[in-house]
């Protein structure tokens, strides 16, 4: 026969079709497994108690006025400034409970907690400290990349009280005053939960905090100094977080 039998064409064709079917079936199965794995890895229940510590911005804006009086209550000098003085350091310690249920498209995150901010201004002989305990609330969004790793973006607001103290190395007197404190902002964080419940994370807040301290102290000449400030702390911070997932 000059022409090859028809079966020589049919048999390879059958194998090609079968191979394509197997390939398509395998791809479909693989895509299904990947999709199911992605869906399950993106689901997470967050129920964390977190302890965070780090630094806030040292930038302070606002105005200040100073009045100096002598022992006879006579005003010897006055001055004012429309520029705030940045702090030398500004630390934050916070304890938060954060919860939420994250699905394949993420989910709602909420949290409540308490914090303490501590700012210091060092003018050589004179040092000022602002210690602010507060409570705050956060509401936002979270997304889980895997069953252990997720990120959050959470606007927050808080209210507290700032205790302001000024000490002078050449004076035995320490002045202490207090004023109400309001803060607001938003925080972005990423967190990893281990199988034993341990949670480690990193949080970057952008925070705006307001307080208006008024305080008195004695300077080197034993004159009375009265300072009235309108302070606004503003900027980015960074906090390390350790916690436990229930």
ZALO-270175 format. One line per 2 residues: number of its first residue (from 1); their letters; for each residue x, z, y of N, C-alpha, C. Coordinates in Angstrom, 2 decimals, always signed. Atoms other than C-alpha are relative to their C-alpha. Layout:
<sites>
NUM	A	X:Z:Y:X:Z:Y:X:Z:Y; ...
</sites>
This chain:
<sites>
1	XX	+0.84:+0.00:-1.19:+0.00:+0.00:+0.00:+0.88:+0.00:+1.24; -0.79:+0.09:-1.21:+1.29:-0.99:+3.42:-0.29:+1.18:+0.92
3	XX	+0.39:-1.10:-0.88:-0.64:+1.69:+5.26:+0.02:+1.31:-0.78; +0.02:-1.30:+0.71:-0.25:+5.37:+4.36:-1.43:+0.46:-0.22
5	XX	+1.36:-0.48:+0.29:-3.26:+7.12:+2.84:-0.55:+0.81:+1.17; +0.68:-0.72:-1.07:-5.82:+8.64:+5.23:+0.25:+1.50:-0.10
7	XX	-0.22:-1.45:+0.19:-5.15:+12.05:+3.71:+1.29:+0.46:+0.66; -1.25:-0.38:-0.66:-1.65:+11.95:+5.21:-0.23:+0.38:+1.46
9	XX	+0.34:-0.34:-1.38:-3.28:+12.12:+8.67:-0.93:+1.21:+0.08; +1.01:-1.06:-0.04:-6.17:+14.45:+7.78:+0.63:+1.38:-0.21
11	XX	-0.58:-1.31:+0.32:-4.05:+17.22:+6.28:+0.76:+0.60:+1.17; -0.69:-0.60:-1.16:-1.67:+17.65:+9.25:-0.95:+0.36:+1.12
13	XX	+0.97:-0.29:-1.06:-4.64:+17.48:+11.61:-0.70:+1.32:-0.25; +0.66:-1.27:+0.32:-6.34:+20.29:+9.75:+0.92:+1.18:+0.32
15	XX	-0.93:-1.09:-0.28:-3.22:+22.40:+10.01:+0.16:+0.24:+1.50; -0.11:-0.14:-1.45:-2.94:+21.68:+13.75:-1.21:+0.73:+0.57
17	XX	+1.21:-0.65:-0.47:-6.57:+22.66:+14.36:-0.02:+1.46:-0.39; -0.01:-1.39:+0.45:-6.21:+25.77:+12.26:+1.01:+0.82:+0.78
19	XX	-1.02:-0.71:-0.78:-3.02:+26.67:+14.09:-0.49:+0.33:+1.39; +0.54:-0.25:-1.32:-4.73:+26.27:+17.44:-1.04:+1.11:-0.03
21	XX	+1.01:-1.05:+0.11:-7.62:+28.41:+16.28:+0.64:+1.36:-0.16; -0.69:-1.27:+0.18:-5.24:+31.09:+15.08:+0.66:+0.46:+1.29
23	XX	-0.67:-0.33:-1.25:-3.30:+30.89:+18.32:-1.00:+0.50:+1.03; +1.02:-0.42:-0.95:-6.46:+31.10:+20.43:-0.58:+1.35:-0.38
25	XX	+0.53:-1.28:+0.47:-7.80:+33.91:+18.30:+0.98:+1.13:+0.26; -1.01:-1.02:-0.25:-4.52:+35.78:+18.55:+0.12:+0.34:+1.46
27	XX	-0.06:-0.26:-1.44:-4.37:+35.34:+22.30:-1.19:+0.81:+0.48; +1.20:-0.72:-0.39:-7.94:+36.49:+22.66:+0.09:+1.46:-0.42
29	XX	-0.14:-1.37:+0.48:-7.24:+39.54:+20.53:+1.02:+0.77:+0.83; -1.02:-0.65:-0.81:-4.09:+40.28:+22.52:-0.53:+0.35:+1.38
31	XX	+0.58:-0.27:-1.31:-5.93:+39.94:+25.84:-1.00:+1.15:-0.07; +0.97:-1.07:+0.16:-8.67:+42.21:+24.51:+0.69:+1.36:-0.10
33	XX	-0.73:-1.25:+0.15:-6.15:+44.85:+23.47:+0.59:+0.44:+1.34; -0.58:-0.32:-1.29:-4.40:+44.63:+26.85:-1.06:+0.51:+0.96
35	XX	+1.09:-0.41:-0.89:-7.70:+44.86:+28.72:-0.50:+1.39:-0.33; +0.47:-1.32:+0.39:-8.83:+47.84:+26.68:+1.03:+1.06:+0.34
37	XX	-1.05:-0.95:-0.33:-5.48:+49.50:+27.14:+0.06:+0.28:+1.47; -0.02:-0.19:-1.44:-5.57:+48.91:+30.88:-1.17:+0.86:+0.46
39	XX	+1.19:-0.75:-0.39:-9.10:+50.25:+31.14:+0.16:+1.47:-0.34; -0.14:-1.39:+0.38:-8.27:+53.40:+29.20:+1.09:+0.68:+0.79
41	XX	-1.10:-0.62:-0.74:-4.99:+53.97:+31.05:-0.38:+0.27:+1.44; +0.39:-0.19:-1.39:-6.79:+53.75:+34.39:-1.07:+1.06:+0.15
43	XX	+1.00:-1.05:-0.07:-9.17:+56.59:+33.54:+0.70:+1.35:-0.05; -0.66:-1.30:-0.09:-8.19:+60.12:+34.49:-0.94:+1.01:+0.64
45	XX	+0.70:-1.11:-0.62:-9.80:+63.45:+35.23:+1.04:+0.91:+0.65; -0.93:-0.83:-0.76:-7.93:+65.36:+37.94:-0.64:+1.35:+0.25
47	XX	+0.43:-1.37:-0.28:-8.30:+69.13:+38.08:+1.27:+0.83:+0.12; -1.35:-0.50:-0.19:-5.06:+70.41:+39.57:+0.04:+1.18:+0.96
49	XX	-0.41:-1.04:-0.93:-3.78:+73.60:+41.13:+1.44:-0.32:+0.39; -1.30:+0.52:-0.44:-0.81:+72.48:+43.24:+0.62:+0.89:+1.07
51	XX	-0.80:-0.71:-1.00:+1.91:+74.31:+45.15:+0.97:-1.00:+0.62; -0.85:+0.96:-0.70:+3.68:+72.22:+47.79:+0.85:+0.67:+1.06
53	XX	-0.90:-0.52:-1.02:+6.64:+72.90:+50.04:+0.82:-1.14:+0.57; -0.81:+1.05:-0.60:+8.48:+70.73:+52.54:+0.03:+0.14:+1.51
55	XX	-0.18:+0.01:-1.44:+9.01:+69.75:+56.15:-1.07:-0.85:+0.67; +0.88:+0.78:-0.86:+6.61:+68.58:+58.84:+0.83:-0.55:+1.16
57	XX	-0.68:+0.54:-1.17:+7.49:+66.64:+61.95:+0.35:+1.13:+0.98; -0.41:-0.97:-1.02:+9.41:+68.63:+64.57:-0.38:-0.46:+1.41
59	XX	+0.38:+0.52:-1.31:+7.93:+66.53:+67.40:-1.18:+0.79:+0.57; +1.06:-0.72:-0.71:+5.86:+68.56:+69.87:-0.21:-0.65:+1.36
61	XX	+0.37:+0.55:-1.29:+4.03:+67.08:+72.82:-0.90:+0.98:+0.74; +0.87:-0.88:-0.78:+2.20:+68.79:+75.65:+0.64:+0.41:+1.29
63	XX	-0.47:-0.48:-1.29:+2.72:+70.66:+78.89:+0.33:+1.49:-0.09; -0.41:-1.38:+0.00:+4.25:+73.99:+79.77:+0.20:+0.48:+1.44
65	XX	-0.24:-0.61:-1.30:+4.33:+76.33:+82.77:+0.61:+1.37:-0.21; -0.73:-1.26:+0.13:+6.64:+79.32:+83.30:-0.01:+0.74:+1.34
67	XX	+0.00:-0.86:-1.18:+6.34:+82.21:+85.76:+0.89:+1.21:-0.27; -0.91:-1.14:+0.14:+9.06:+84.84:+86.29:-0.32:+1.01:+1.09
69	XX	+0.26:-1.08:-0.96:+8.28:+88.19:+87.94:+1.04:+1.10:-0.18; -0.99:-1.06:+0.07:+10.62:+91.05:+88.77:-0.68:+1.33:-0.31
71	XX	+0.54:-1.32:+0.33:+10.17:+94.78:+88.24:-1.08:+0.46:+0.94; +1.05:-0.35:-0.96:+7.99:+95.03:+91.32:-1.19:-0.95:-0.07
73	XX	+1.09:+0.96:+0.22:+5.63:+92.35:+89.98:-0.03:-1.10:+1.04; -0.12:+1.10:-0.95:+6.89:+89.90:+92.58:+0.47:-1.26:-0.72
75	XX	-0.36:+1.26:+0.64:+7.04:+86.26:+91.48:+1.32:-0.50:+0.59; -1.30:+0.48:-0.45:+10.63:+85.08:+91.67:+0.18:-1.50:-0.20
77	XX	-0.10:+1.45:+0.21:+10.23:+81.56:+90.28:-1.15:-0.48:-0.87; +1.00:+0.67:+0.85:+7.73:+79.16:+88.76:+0.52:-1.39:-0.33
79	XX	-0.39:+1.35:+0.41:+8.25:+75.93:+86.88:-1.04:-0.55:-0.96; +0.94:+0.64:+0.92:+6.23:+73.44:+84.91:+0.61:-1.29:-0.53
81	XX	-0.50:+1.21:+0.62:+6.85:+70.52:+82.61:-1.14:-0.69:-0.71; +1.03:+0.78:+0.70:+4.67:+67.74:+81.25:+0.52:-0.51:-1.34
83	XX	-0.60:+0.44:+1.26:+6.97:+67.18:+78.29:+0.16:+1.20:-0.92; -0.17:-1.06:+0.98:+6.85:+69.27:+75.16:+1.43:+0.04:-0.53
85	XX	-1.32:-0.14:+0.59:+10.01:+70.61:+73.55:-0.13:-0.03:-1.51; +0.05:+0.10:+1.45:+10.59:+69.58:+69.95:+0.55:+1.26:-0.65
87	XX	-0.47:-1.17:+0.75:+11.04:+72.35:+67.40:+1.32:-0.33:-0.70; -1.24:+0.20:+0.75:+14.35:+72.86:+65.64:-0.27:-0.15:-1.48
89	XX	+0.43:+0.22:+1.38:+12.58:+73.09:+62.30:-1.49:+0.29:-0.10; +1.44:-0.17:+0.19:+9.02:+73.02:+60.98:-0.31:-0.15:-1.49
91	XX	+0.22:-0.01:+1.45:+8.24:+74.00:+57.38:-1.47:+0.26:-0.32; +1.39:-0.21:+0.46:+5.00:+74.04:+55.40:+0.01:+0.42:-1.46
93	XX	+0.26:-0.43:+1.37:+3.96:+75.92:+52.26:-1.50:-0.06:-0.21; +1.45:+0.15:+0.19:+0.57:+75.06:+50.79:-0.37:+0.19:-1.47
95	XX	+0.58:-0.14:+1.33:-1.59:+75.88:+47.77:-1.34:-0.71:+0.03; +1.19:+0.85:-0.02:-4.31:+73.33:+46.94:-0.63:-0.07:-1.39
97	XX	+0.72:+0.42:+1.21:-6.98:+72.80:+44.32:-0.57:-1.38:+0.26; +0.40:+1.40:-0.19:-7.61:+69.06:+43.92:-0.70:-0.48:-1.27
99	XX	+0.77:+0.45:+1.15:-10.20:+67.43:+41.66:-0.57:-1.39:+0.26; +0.62:+1.32:-0.08:-11.72:+64.04:+40.92:-0.01:-0.67:-1.35
101	XX	+0.08:+0.80:+1.22:-12.63:+61.55:+38.23:+0.31:-1.44:+0.35; -0.47:+1.34:-0.34:-10.77:+58.24:+38.36:-0.32:-0.96:-1.13
103	XX	+0.32:+1.05:+0.96:-12.15:+55.18:+36.61:+0.93:-1.19:+0.16; -0.86:+1.19:-0.12:-10.68:+51.66:+36.26:+0.18:-0.45:+1.44
105	XX	-0.12:+0.38:-1.41:-11.34:+51.08:+39.97:+0.36:+1.19:+0.88; -0.31:-1.20:-0.77:-10.20:+54.55:+41.04:-1.21:+0.89:+0.13
107	XX	+1.12:-0.91:-0.16:-12.49:+57.27:+42.28:+0.20:+0.97:+1.14; +0.06:-0.95:-1.10:-13.34:+60.04:+44.71:+0.88:+1.21:-0.32
109	XX	-0.86:-1.18:+0.11:-10.81:+62.85:+45.27:-0.39:+0.99:+1.08; +0.26:-1.03:-1.00:-11.54:+66.15:+46.97:+0.93:+1.19:-0.28
111	XX	-0.86:-1.16:+0.17:-9.51:+69.27:+47.57:-0.25:+1.04:+1.08; +0.12:-1.10:-0.93:-9.54:+72.65:+49.26:+1.20:+0.92:-0.22
113	XX	-1.16:-0.85:+0.18:-6.70:+75.02:+49.95:+0.39:+0.75:+1.25; -0.55:-0.78:-1.11:-4.58:+77.16:+52.23:+1.45:-0.40:+0.19
115	XX	-1.38:+0.36:-0.31:-1.26:+76.59:+53.95:+0.53:+0.93:+1.08; -0.68:-0.71:-1.08:+1.29:+78.24:+56.23:+1.05:-0.93:+0.59
117	XX	-1.02:+0.75:-0.72:+3.30:+76.33:+58.85:+0.90:+0.98:+0.75; -0.95:-0.87:-0.69:+6.45:+77.86:+60.35:+0.95:-0.86:+0.83
119	XX	-0.85:+0.76:-0.93:+8.13:+76.35:+63.44:+0.93:+0.95:+0.73; -1.00:-0.80:-0.69:+11.26:+77.59:+65.21:+0.61:-0.79:+1.14
121	XX	-0.71:+0.54:-1.15:+12.70:+76.92:+68.67:+1.17:+0.94:+0.30; -1.19:-0.81:-0.23:+16.26:+78.14:+69.20:+0.63:-0.40:+1.34
123	XX	-0.58:+0.25:-1.32:+17.39:+78.40:+72.83:+1.27:+0.82:+0.23; -1.20:-0.82:-0.13:+20.56:+80.35:+72.13:-0.36:+1.47:-0.04
125	XX	+0.33:-1.43:-0.07:+19.81:+83.89:+73.34:-1.48:+0.25:-0.30; +1.43:-0.16:+0.19:+16.06:+83.31:+73.08:-0.48:-0.88:-1.16
127	XX	+0.55:+0.74:+1.14:+14.25:+82.28:+69.91:-1.51:+0.19:-0.03; +1.46:-0.04:+0.12:+10.59:+81.44:+69.46:-0.41:-0.48:-1.39
129	XX	+0.52:+0.35:+1.32:+8.63:+81.25:+66.22:-1.52:-0.14:+0.08; +1.45:+0.18:+0.12:+5.15:+79.93:+65.52:-0.34:-0.03:-1.48
131	XX	+0.42:-0.10:+1.40:+3.62:+80.99:+62.20:-1.50:-0.21:-0.06; +1.41:+0.41:-0.01:+0.28:+79.39:+61.36:-0.59:+0.00:-1.41
133	XX	+0.79:+0.08:+1.23:-1.84:+80.35:+58.33:-1.30:-0.75:+0.27; +1.20:+0.81:-0.22:-4.79:+78.01:+57.83:-0.66:-0.33:-1.33
135	XX	+0.72:+0.55:+1.15:-7.40:+76.68:+55.43:-0.34:-1.45:+0.34; +0.32:+1.41:-0.27:-8.12:+72.97:+55.01:-0.80:-0.61:-1.13
137	XX	+0.84:+0.76:+0.93:-10.33:+70.45:+53.25:+0.47:-1.44:+0.03; -0.39:+1.40:+0.07:-9.40:+66.97:+52.03:-0.99:-0.78:-0.84
139	XX	+0.92:+0.90:+0.69:-11.63:+64.08:+50.93:+0.62:-1.39:+0.03; -0.65:+1.31:+0.00:-10.28:+60.72:+49.81:-0.19:-0.76:-1.28
141	XX	+0.07:+0.97:+1.10:-9.55:+58.18:+47.12:+1.26:+0.12:-0.86; -1.11:-0.01:+0.94:-7.37:+58.16:+44.03:-0.08:-1.16:-0.97
143	XX	-0.07:+1.09:+0.97:-6.23:+55.47:+41.62:+1.05:+0.33:-1.05; -0.90:-0.31:+1.11:-4.63:+55.97:+38.20:+0.62:-1.29:-0.54
145	XX	-0.70:+1.12:+0.60:-1.98:+53.49:+37.07:+0.08:+0.15:-1.52; +0.02:-0.33:+1.43:-1.74:+55.20:+33.65:-0.77:+1.30:-0.17
147	XX	+0.71:-1.27:+0.23:-3.28:+58.25:+32.03:+0.76:+1.19:+0.56; -0.80:-1.09:-0.54:-0.45:+60.35:+33.47:+0.33:-0.17:+1.49
149	XX	-0.53:+0.26:-1.34:+0.44:+58.69:+36.78:-1.09:-0.56:+0.91; +1.00:+0.50:-0.95:-1.82:+58.24:+39.81:+0.48:+0.24:+1.43
151	XX	-0.29:-0.24:-1.40:-1.75:+58.11:+43.60:-1.29:+0.36:+0.73; +1.15:-0.43:-0.80:-4.04:+59.52:+46.29:+0.24:-0.31:+1.47
153	XX	-0.02:+0.05:-1.46:-4.85:+58.86:+49.92:-1.18:+0.85:+0.47; +1.03:-0.99:-0.30:-6.76:+61.78:+51.42:+0.07:+0.44:+1.46
155	XX	+0.13:-0.61:-1.32:-7.75:+62.42:+55.04:-0.31:+1.49:-0.15; +0.20:-1.45:+0.08:-7.82:+66.16:+55.78:-0.23:+0.58:+1.39
157	XX	+0.18:-0.76:-1.24:-8.77:+68.70:+58.43:+0.12:+1.47:-0.33; -0.20:-1.41:+0.26:-7.91:+72.35:+58.79:-0.16:+0.84:+1.26
159	XX	+0.15:-0.95:-1.11:-8.44:+75.44:+60.94:+0.75:+1.28:-0.35; -0.74:-1.23:+0.25:-6.27:+78.51:+61.35:+0.32:+0.72:+1.29
161	XX	-0.40:-0.81:-1.13:-4.50:+80.86:+63.72:+1.51:-0.01:+0.10; -1.44:+0.02:-0.22:-1.03:+80.54:+65.23:+0.46:+1.31:+0.61
163	XX	-0.60:-1.23:-0.50:+1.00:+83.73:+65.70:+1.36:-0.37:+0.58; -1.15:+0.46:-0.75:+3.64:+83.11:+68.32:+0.82:+1.20:+0.45
165	XX	-0.85:-1.11:-0.39:+6.63:+85.41:+68.87:+1.26:-0.52:+0.68; -1.21:+0.34:-0.73:+9.58:+85.31:+71.26:+0.91:+1.22:+0.01
167	XX	-0.97:-1.09:-0.03:+12.71:+87.42:+70.94:+1.19:-0.42:+0.86; -1.18:+0.23:-0.84:+15.67:+87.76:+73.30:+1.11:+0.91:-0.50
169	XX	-1.11:-0.78:+0.56:+19.06:+88.88:+72.01:+0.40:+1.17:+0.89; -0.40:-1.05:-0.93:+19.67:+90.96:+75.16:-1.15:+0.91:+0.38
171	XX	+1.16:-0.83:-0.32:+16.26:+92.60:+75.14:-0.52:+0.64:-1.28; +0.55:-0.70:+1.16:+14.71:+95.15:+72.83:-1.46:-0.36:-0.24
173	XX	+1.43:+0.31:+0.11:+11.21:+93.76:+73.40:-0.21:-1.33:-0.71; +0.42:+1.23:+0.67:+9.55:+91.16:+71.21:-1.47:-0.23:+0.33
175	XX	+1.37:+0.29:-0.38:+6.42:+89.48:+72.46:-0.69:-0.77:-1.12; +0.76:+0.67:+1.02:+3.74:+88.45:+70.00:-1.39:-0.32:+0.53
177	XX	+1.32:+0.44:-0.42:+0.64:+86.45:+70.81:-0.58:-0.91:-1.08; +0.63:+0.86:+0.99:-1.83:+84.34:+68.88:-1.01:-0.92:+0.68
179	XX	+0.95:+0.97:-0.53:-4.07:+81.35:+69.42:-0.56:-0.80:-1.16; +0.61:+0.77:+1.09:-6.46:+79.28:+67.33:+0.73:-1.33:-0.18
181	XX	-0.74:+1.20:+0.38:-5.07:+76.22:+65.56:-0.94:-0.96:-0.71; +0.79:+1.05:+0.64:-6.70:+72.92:+64.56:+0.96:-1.11:-0.43
183	XX	-0.81:+1.12:+0.45:-5.11:+70.19:+62.45:-0.87:-1.05:-0.68; +0.66:+1.09:+0.69:-6.17:+66.81:+61.08:+1.04:-1.08:-0.28
185	XX	-0.93:+1.06:+0.34:-4.54:+63.76:+59.57:-0.37:-0.62:-1.34; +0.21:+0.63:+1.30:-4.14:+61.91:+56.29:+1.29:+0.12:-0.79
187	XX	-1.15:-0.18:+0.87:-1.85:+62.26:+53.31:-0.02:-1.04:-1.12; -0.18:+0.91:+1.13:-0.52:+59.78:+50.75:+0.91:+0.69:-1.00
189	XX	-0.81:-0.68:+1.01:+0.79:+61.18:+47.48:-0.04:-0.71:-1.34; -0.04:+0.52:+1.37:+1.83:+60.18:+43.98:+0.34:+1.17:-0.92
191	XX	-0.09:-1.15:+0.88:+1.60:+62.55:+41.02:+0.09:-0.44:-1.46; -0.15:+0.30:+1.43:+2.61:+62.57:+37.34:-0.34:+1.27:-0.78
193	XX	+0.42:-1.13:+0.82:+0.91:+64.82:+34.80:+0.57:-0.10:-1.41; -0.57:-0.05:+1.34:+2.72:+65.80:+31.60:-1.03:+0.53:-1.00
195	XX	+0.95:-0.39:+1.04:+1.03:+66.51:+28.27:-0.22:+1.51:-0.05; +0.13:-1.46:+0.03:+1.65:+70.26:+28.62:-0.74:+0.55:+1.21
197	XX	+0.74:-0.43:-1.17:-0.32:+70.35:+31.90:+0.81:+0.04:+1.28; -0.85:-0.02:-1.19:+2.65:+70.33:+34.27:-0.24:-1.24:+0.84
199	XX	+0.18:+1.09:-0.94:+2.14:+68.17:+37.36:+1.12:+0.05:+1.03; -1.03:+0.13:-1.03:+4.96:+66.95:+39.62:-0.42:-1.13:+0.94
201	XX	+0.42:+1.04:-0.94:+4.39:+64.96:+42.79:+0.78:+0.03:+1.29; -0.60:+0.15:-1.33:+5.48:+63.86:+46.22:-1.12:-0.38:+0.95
203	XX	+1.08:+0.20:-0.95:+3.22:+63.96:+49.26:+0.58:-0.26:+1.39; -0.45:+0.34:-1.35:+3.70:+62.35:+52.70:-1.21:+0.12:+0.93
205	XX	+1.12:-0.14:-0.95:+1.26:+63.69:+55.33:+0.36:-0.52:+1.39; -0.11:+0.22:-1.45:+0.74:+62.41:+58.85:-0.95:+1.01:+0.63
207	XX	+0.75:-1.17:-0.45:-0.41:+65.53:+60.66:+0.04:+0.11:+1.52; +0.11:-0.34:-1.41:-1.63:+66.36:+64.15:-0.54:+1.42:+0.08
209	XX	+0.42:-1.39:-0.11:-1.83:+70.07:+64.96:+0.02:+0.47:+1.45; +0.14:-0.46:-1.39:-2.99:+71.74:+68.21:-0.03:+1.52:+0.06
211	XX	+0.17:-1.39:-0.38:-2.42:+75.23:+69.56:+0.56:+0.17:+1.40; -0.34:-0.21:-1.41:-2.05:+76.61:+73.10:+0.49:+1.43:+0.19
213	XX	-0.49:-1.38:-0.08:+0.19:+79.67:+73.06:+0.25:+0.46:+1.44; -0.34:-0.66:-1.26:+0.58:+82.09:+75.98:+0.75:+1.27:-0.37
215	XX	-0.82:-1.14:+0.42:+3.33:+84.66:+75.73:+0.88:+0.49:+1.14; -0.86:-0.66:-0.99:+5.50:+87.07:+77.71:+1.24:+0.56:-0.70
217	XX	-1.20:-0.66:+0.50:+9.04:+88.33:+77.23:+0.89:+0.37:+1.19; -0.95:-0.41:-1.04:+11.86:+89.96:+79.20:+1.30:-0.77:-0.17
219	XX	-1.23:+0.77:+0.07:+14.92:+87.88:+80.07:+1.21:+0.91:+0.18; -1.24:-0.78:-0.11:+18.55:+88.96:+80.54:+0.03:+0.90:+1.23
221	XX	+0.03:-0.81:-1.23:+17.81:+90.31:+84.06:-1.14:+1.00:+0.00; +1.15:-0.90:+0.14:+14.90:+92.39:+82.75:-1.19:-0.43:+0.85
223	XX	+1.18:+0.55:-0.65:+12.49:+90.15:+84.59:-1.03:-0.40:-1.05; +1.09:+0.35:+0.91:+9.12:+89.42:+83.06:-0.24:-1.51:+0.07
225	XX	+0.21:+1.45:+0.07:+8.68:+85.82:+81.90:-1.32:-0.26:-0.72; +1.28:+0.39:+0.62:+5.22:+84.41:+81.22:-0.03:-1.51:-0.15
227	XX	+0.01:+1.43:+0.32:+4.89:+81.05:+79.51:-1.39:-0.37:-0.54; +1.27:+0.54:+0.48:+1.71:+79.03:+78.97:+0.23:-1.44:-0.46
229	XX	-0.26:+1.32:+0.59:+1.93:+76.02:+76.68:-1.30:-0.66:-0.46; +1.03:+0.79:+0.69:-0.37:+73.25:+75.48:+0.76:-0.89:-0.98
231	XX	-0.89:+0.63:+0.98:+1.29:+72.13:+72.27:-0.77:-0.86:-1.00; +0.54:+0.87:+1.03:+0.56:+69.26:+69.91:+1.14:-0.48:-0.89
233	XX	-0.97:+0.44:+0.99:+2.63:+68.77:+66.78:-0.53:-1.28:-0.66; +0.50:+1.28:+0.49:+2.42:+65.17:+65.58:+1.11:-0.76:-0.71
235	XX	-0.97:+0.83:+0.68:+4.18:+63.00:+63.01:-0.09:+0.13:-1.51; -0.05:+0.02:+1.46:+5.07:+62.44:+59.36:+0.78:+1.20:-0.53
237	XX	-0.74:-1.03:+0.72:+6.23:+65.09:+56.91:+0.23:-0.44:-1.43; -0.20:+0.29:+1.41:+7.30:+65.21:+53.29:+0.00:+1.32:-0.77
239	XX	+0.17:-1.21:+0.80:+6.36:+67.77:+50.61:+0.25:-0.31:-1.47; -0.10:+0.04:+1.45:+7.44:+68.27:+47.03:-1.11:+0.86:-0.60
241	XX	+1.17:-0.67:+0.58:+4.60:+69.38:+44.73:+0.26:+0.31:-1.47; +0.02:-0.39:+1.40:+4.48:+71.28:+41.44:-1.34:+0.66:-0.27
243	XX	+1.32:-0.53:+0.26:+1.23:+72.21:+39.76:-0.34:+0.02:-1.47; +0.50:-0.06:+1.38:-0.88:+72.60:+36.65:-1.37:-0.67:-0.06
245	XX	+1.27:+0.71:+0.20:-3.70:+70.39:+35.38:-0.79:+0.70:-1.09; +0.85:-0.73:+0.95:-6.56:+72.24:+33.68:-0.74:-0.97:-0.92
</sites>
